[in-house]
C-alpha cells in the first residue's frame, strides 16, 4: 500500500473512533439529562417521587402519573411503561392507583399497568420484561368481541423483599407475600405465601420456607459465605456499591438464618 494511502486509511480509522466515542458520550449526556427524579421531574407530575429515586431515560409510556406514587431510592429501568387508567387525562379519584415502595428496582422494558390498585412493598426487584396488571379482559359473551367486553379489575399486592424474574406476568388478584421468588416467565395469580418460590404457567409453589422445616425441598446450592468478621458498614457499602442487607450469621454452622414468615 502506498504511503499516502496508509496515511489516509489511518486518518479514516481515527475519525471513525472519534465519531464512535462522540456518539457514546453524547448519548450518555442525553440519558443523564433525560432521566426523571424529584429534583428534575421534567414534564411529569407524579403523585410522589421519593428522594434518590431515578427513572432512567429513555422511558416507556407513562401517563396519568398523578396517580402513581414512587418511594425513595428506587430505580426504574429504561423503557419501563407505567400507566394509570385507560387513557391520559382521566380523573381517577383521590387515591393513587400504583404505589411503589422504597428501594424498588423495576427492570428495563417492564410494564406496570394499573386501573384499580397495584401495590409494591419495599425492596421489590424485577428482571426485565415483567408485566404487572390489575385488569383482565372478559370473554363471558361468546358473541361479542373480547376487546369490547367490559374488563374485570382486582387489586394486586407484591410483598416486600420479593424478586420477580425476567418475563414473568402478574395477573389481577395476585397477592404475593414477603420475600417471594417468581421464576422467569411464570404467570402468577391468586395468593402466594411468604418465603415461597413459584414457577410455571400457571405458577405453582415449587419451594417454601417454614421455621419448622426450613426450605423444602432443600436448597441444591451452597449458601453464600458469611460476611467476614470485623468488616465495617462503610467497607461493605464500598465493596458492593450500594446498601445491601447481608444475611445474618446463623451460629455454629456459619449458615445464614432466614426470617420467619409473617402472618
C-alpha positions in Angstrom: 0.0 0.0 0.0 1.4 3.4 -1.0 2.5 5.7 1.9 -0.2 8.3 1.1 -2.9 5.6 1.2 -1.7 4.4 4.5 -1.9 7.9 5.9 -5.5 8.3 4.6 -6.5 4.9 6.0 -5.1 5.8 9.4 -6.9 9.1 9.3 -10.2 7.4 8.5 -9.7 4.9 11.3 -9.1 7.7 13.8 -12.1 9.6 12.5 -14.3 6.5 13.0 -13.0 6.0 16.5 -13.6 9.7 17.4 -17.1 9.5 16.0 -17.9 6.4 18.0 -16.6 8.0 21.2 -18.5 11.2 20.5 -21.8 9.3 19.9 -21.5 7.3 23.1 -20.5 10.3 25.2 -23.4 12.3 23.7 -25.9 9.5 24.4 -24.6 9.3 28.0 -25.2 13.0 28.4 -28.7 12.6 26.8 -29.5 9.8 29.2 -28.4 11.8 32.2 -30.3 14.9 31.2 -33.4 13.0 30.3 -33.7 10.9 33.5 -36.5 11.9 35.9 -36.2 12.5 39.6 -37.9 14.5 42.3 -35.5 17.3 41.6 -35.9 17.1 37.9 -39.4 15.9 37.1 -39.4 17.3 33.5 -43.0 17.4 32.1 -44.1 14.6 34.5 -46.3 15.3 37.6 -46.1 12.1 39.6 -48.2 11.9 42.7 -45.0 11.4 44.7 -41.3 10.7 44.0 -39.1 9.8 46.9 -35.6 11.0 47.4 -32.8 9.5 45.3 -35.4 7.8 43.0 -34.5 7.8 39.3 -36.5 7.0 36.2 -33.9 6.1 33.5 -34.1 7.7 30.1 -35.5 6.7 27.6 -38.7 6.0 29.4 -41.6 3.9 28.1 -45.2 5.1 28.0 -46.1 7.0 31.2 -49.5 8.7 31.7 -51.8 9.8 34.4 -48.7 9.8 36.6 -50.6 11.9 39.2 -52.0 8.6 40.4 -48.5 6.9 40.6 -46.5 7.2 43.8 -42.9 6.2 43.8 -41.0 5.6 47.1 -37.4 6.6 47.9 -34.2 5.1 46.5 -36.0 3.4 43.5 -34.5 2.6 40.1 -36.9 2.5 37.2 -35.1 1.0 34.2 -35.0 2.1 30.6 -38.2 1.6 28.6 -40.4 0.9 31.6 -44.1 1.8 31.0 -46.3 2.8 33.9 -49.9 3.9 33.4 -53.0 4.5 35.5 -56.3 4.2 33.8 -57.3 3.6 30.2 -56.4 6.9 28.6 -54.4 10.0 29.5 -56.4 12.8 31.1 -58.8 10.8 33.2 -59.8 11.7 36.8 -59.1 8.5 38.7 -60.2 9.8 42.2 -58.4 10.8 45.3 -56.3 7.6 45.9 -53.2 6.5 44.0 -53.6 3.6 41.6 -50.0 2.5 41.6 -47.9 2.6 44.8 -44.3 1.5 44.7 -42.4 1.3 48.0 -38.9 2.3 48.9 -35.8 0.6 47.4 -37.6 -1.0 44.5 -35.9 -1.8 41.2 -38.0 -2.3 38.0 -36.1 -3.9 35.2 -36.0 -2.4 31.7 -38.9 -2.8 29.3 -41.3 -3.9 32.1 -44.9 -2.8 32.2 -46.9 -1.7 35.3 -50.5 -1.2 34.1 -52.9 -0.1 36.8 -56.6 0.6 36.7 -57.7 -0.2 40.2 -54.8 -0.8 42.6 -51.2 -2.1 42.3 -49.1 -2.0 45.4 -45.3 -2.9 45.7 -43.8 -3.3 49.2 -40.3 -2.1 49.9 -37.2 -3.6 48.2 -39.2 -5.4 45.4 -36.9 -6.1 42.4 -37.8 -7.3 39.0 -35.9 -8.6 36.0 -36.5 -7.1 32.5 -39.7 -7.5 30.6 -42.0 -8.1 33.5 -45.8 -7.4 33.1 -47.9 -6.5 36.1 -51.6 -5.6 35.7 -54.7 -5.4 37.8 -57.1 -5.7 34.9 -58.0 -8.5 32.6 -60.3 -8.9 29.6 -63.6 -10.7 30.0 -65.0 -13.2 27.5 -68.3 -14.1 29.1 -70.3 -13.2 26.0 -69.4 -15.6 23.2 -70.9 -13.3 20.5 -69.2 -10.0 21.5 -65.5 -9.4 20.5 -63.4 -9.8 23.6 -61.8 -6.4 23.2 -65.3 -4.8 23.5 -66.4 -6.6 26.7 -66.1 -4.9 30.0 -62.9 -5.9 31.8 -62.5 -7.2 35.3 -60.3 -5.4 37.9 -58.8 -7.0 41.0 -56.1 -5.4 43.2 -52.5 -6.7 43.0 -50.2 -6.7 46.0 -46.5 -7.6 45.9 -44.9 -8.1 49.3 -41.6 -6.5 50.5 -38.4 -8.1 49.5 -39.8 -10.1 46.6 -37.9 -10.9 43.4 -39.8 -11.2 40.1 -37.8 -12.9 37.3 -37.5 -12.0 33.7 -40.6 -12.2 31.6 -43.0 -13.0 34.5 -46.6 -12.0 34.3 -48.5 -10.9 37.5 -52.3 -11.1 36.8 -55.2 -9.3 38.5 -55.9 -10.5 42.0 -52.4 -11.7 42.7 -51.3 -11.3 46.3 -47.6 -12.1 46.8 -46.3 -12.4 50.4 -42.9 -11.3 51.7 -39.6 -12.4 50.0 -41.4 -14.4 47.3 -39.4 -15.5 44.3 -41.2 -15.6 41.0 -39.3 -17.6 38.3 -38.7 -16.3 34.8 -41.7 -16.5 32.5 -44.1 -17.6 35.3 -47.7 -16.5 35.1 -49.0 -15.7 38.6 -52.5 -15.2 40.0 -54.0 -15.9 43.4 -52.3 -15.8 46.8 -48.6 -16.8 47.2 -47.4 -17.3 50.9 -44.4 -15.6 52.4 -41.0 -17.1 51.5 -42.2 -19.2 48.6 -40.7 -19.9 45.2 -43.3 -20.1 42.3 -42.7 -21.2 38.7 -44.6 -22.2 35.6 -47.8 -21.1 33.8 -49.9 -21.1 35.8 -47.4 -20.6 38.6 -47.2 -23.2 41.3 -45.2 -23.3 44.6 -42.0 -25.3 44.0 -40.2 -24.4 47.2 -41.1 -22.9 50.5 -39.5 -21.9 53.8 -41.1 -22.6 57.2 -39.5 -22.2 60.6 -40.1 -25.8 61.4 -38.7 -27.4 58.3 -36.5 -24.7 56.7 -36.5 -24.8 52.9 -38.5 -27.7 51.4 -37.3 -29.1 49.1 -33.8 -28.3 50.4 -31.6 -25.9 48.6 -29.3 -27.5 46.0 -26.7 -24.8 46.1 -24.3 -23.9 48.9 -25.4 -20.9 50.9 -23.4 -17.6 50.4 -20.4 -17.2 52.7 -21.0 -15.0 55.8 -19.6 -11.5 55.7 -16.0 -11.6 57.1 -15.9 -10.6 60.8 -14.8 -7.1 61.6 -15.8 -5.5 58.3 -17.4 -2.1 58.8 -20.7 -0.9 57.3 -18.8 1.6 55.2 -16.4 -1.0 53.9 -19.3 -3.2 52.9 -21.0 -0.4 51.0 -17.8 0.4 49.2 -17.3 -3.3 48.3 -20.7 -3.9 46.8 -21.6 -0.4 45.7 -24.9 0.0 47.4 -26.8 -0.6 50.7 -27.3 -4.4 50.6 -28.5 -6.1 53.8 -26.3 -9.1 54.3 -27.6 -12.4 55.7 -27.0 -12.9 59.4 -24.6 -15.5 60.7 -26.7 -18.4 61.7 -24.5 -19.7 64.5 -22.1 -22.7 64.6 -22.8 -23.9 61.1 -22.0 -20.4 59.7 -25.1 -20.6 57.5 -27.3 -17.6 57.1 -30.5 -17.5 59.1 -33.9 -17.0 57.3 -36.6 -14.7 58.7 -39.8 -16.4 59.9 -42.9 -15.9 57.7 -45.2 -13.1 58.7 -48.9 -13.8 59.1 
